[in-house]
Amino acid sequence: MKISIATVFDELYTPFLQTSLVKRAQERDFVSISTLNFFDCAEPKKRIDAPTFGPGSGMLIKPEVVACAVDTLEKKNGPAFKIFFSPQGKKLTQPLLKEIARKATEKGHLMLLPARYEGMDARVEKEYADEIVSVGDFVLMGGDIPAMMLLEGMLRFIPGVVGKQESVDADSFTGPFVDYPEFTEPVEWHGMKVPEVIRSGNHKAIDDWRSNEAAKKSVLSHFSWLKSYALTQEQKHKAAEHIPPHYVVLMHGDVLVGPDNRPGTTSLMSIDIHDIARSSSTYGIKNFFISTPLKDQQAVAQHFLSFWQKGSGIEYNKQRHSALNRVCVSNSLDEVVAEITKKEGKSPLLLATSARHVGGDKEISYYDQDRVWSEQRPVLIVLGTGSGLAPDVVDRCDYMLGPIQGFTDFNHLSVRSAAAAIFDRWLGINERYGKTLSVD
Ligand SMILES: C[S@@+](CC[C@H](N)C(=O)[O-])C[C@H]1O[C@@H](n2cnc3c(N)ncnc32)[C@H](O)[C@@H]1O
């Protein structure tokens, strides 16, 4: 494959192209890489950039300079798959790199066009770009480091460039799980020993240990990636082993009620019990507790549940029975916490929910699973009814999830709808990778 780079600073590429595996890839004729300076596309002593139109300062690379670079390089190396760089581009990921490697190989010529200054005239990307790539949500001074990053990542997918192609296939972000931890000599360093099992010579035990560690690391540190992957049933179960046990409680006591929002009690609704139970089953929540101090409300709940848990509901609808079988009725939050502690041998972290932002250190987002899960304790999601959880309950919670909201001012979700959204954001899979990803 031919690779050409049009840049303002071609001198940056000299050491890069003459070092390590990038150098070897060229020596072994897997790729041939050349650079073109944008200044070679301007008349001598003429500028390659011009000020942006409108208020605001900044210089942009002129469109005719980019056009000249594209024409020159395509005349030399043939039609190219052309990549521009921008912080606003498509995020560079392992699947995107793989796809770029495939498209570039097909075309036989990959052209990289990193910008400098404030970038390029917006029309050139429209005219030429097959892909616009960002290396992250931050702004660099230029696209040369991003171009080198893309090259390093993409070349690993060209067969022969790295020694063992199998190691590329097992790399982090190639599948749902990141790579497992690896160790070398000495066996003991700074008081830390290399795990016995991986020095045992038992290949099966080593494979099991590795896949277990990879799944654990992915759940605890890279959950956003993992949940965006199309998982097989086996991978799903493997990941689930490392998600701490989750429980949910629907508070009908210790909630704010009435026009002056005083702590009080609310009545339960069978539709909440049904729907939250089914959502709990879907997202692997072990038990759904209904907490009410009112004996008559407890009796109503027990009567309703007895049909599904012990009565003819079992045969009537087996799926519904299995969901409602995880529902328990409880007097108070204290009783729920005690029950989970008894079951798990550890007290649960309380994760409160609210329709409003409460602010402060306790408020976390739906991307903060690592913060909660690293504590290695069961998690109890606390849902309120009425006008929300009473201040005493909020105070005793360890974390508070921000509100579920849309791009409107309407803030009146039913608790069962909010519960489904909360579970999905916190524990749900939302496939993006692992299916066919196209850069077209
Ligand atoms: C100073 S930046 C221009 C940033 C632009 N004003 C914006 O906010 O989107 C100049 C050039 O650096 C490159 N660049 C900067 N940050 C980048 C990133 N995160 N990913 C890819 N390219 C980047 C791009 O080629 C960009 O046109």
The ligand as a Gaussian input file, in Angstrom:
#p B3LYP/6-31G(d) Opt

LIG

0 1
 C       -6.134000      24.182000      16.535000
 S       -6.875000      22.836000      15.717000
 C       -8.372000      23.561000      15.148000
 C       -9.492000      23.292000      16.090000
 C      -10.845000      23.864000      15.625000
 N      -10.893000      25.277000      15.773000
 C      -11.976000      23.264000      16.454000
 O      -12.226000      23.720000      17.568000
 O      -12.574000      22.242000      16.022000
 C       -5.930000      22.685000      14.233000
 C       -5.872000      21.324000      13.610000
 O       -5.277000      20.392000      14.469000
 C       -5.784000      19.087000      14.234000
 N       -6.368000      18.587000      15.496000
 C       -6.429000      19.251000      16.666000
 N       -7.013000      18.496000      17.622000
 C       -7.306000      17.319000      17.047000
 C       -7.934000      16.131000      17.501000
 N       -8.385000      15.999000      18.747000
 N       -8.065000      15.105000      16.626000
 C       -7.654000      15.218000      15.336000
 N       -7.073000      16.326000      14.861000
 C       -6.886000      17.363000      15.691000
 C       -6.824000      19.244000      13.130000
 O       -6.210000      18.935000      11.896000
 C       -7.200000      20.710000      13.264000
 O       -7.714000      21.222000      12.041000

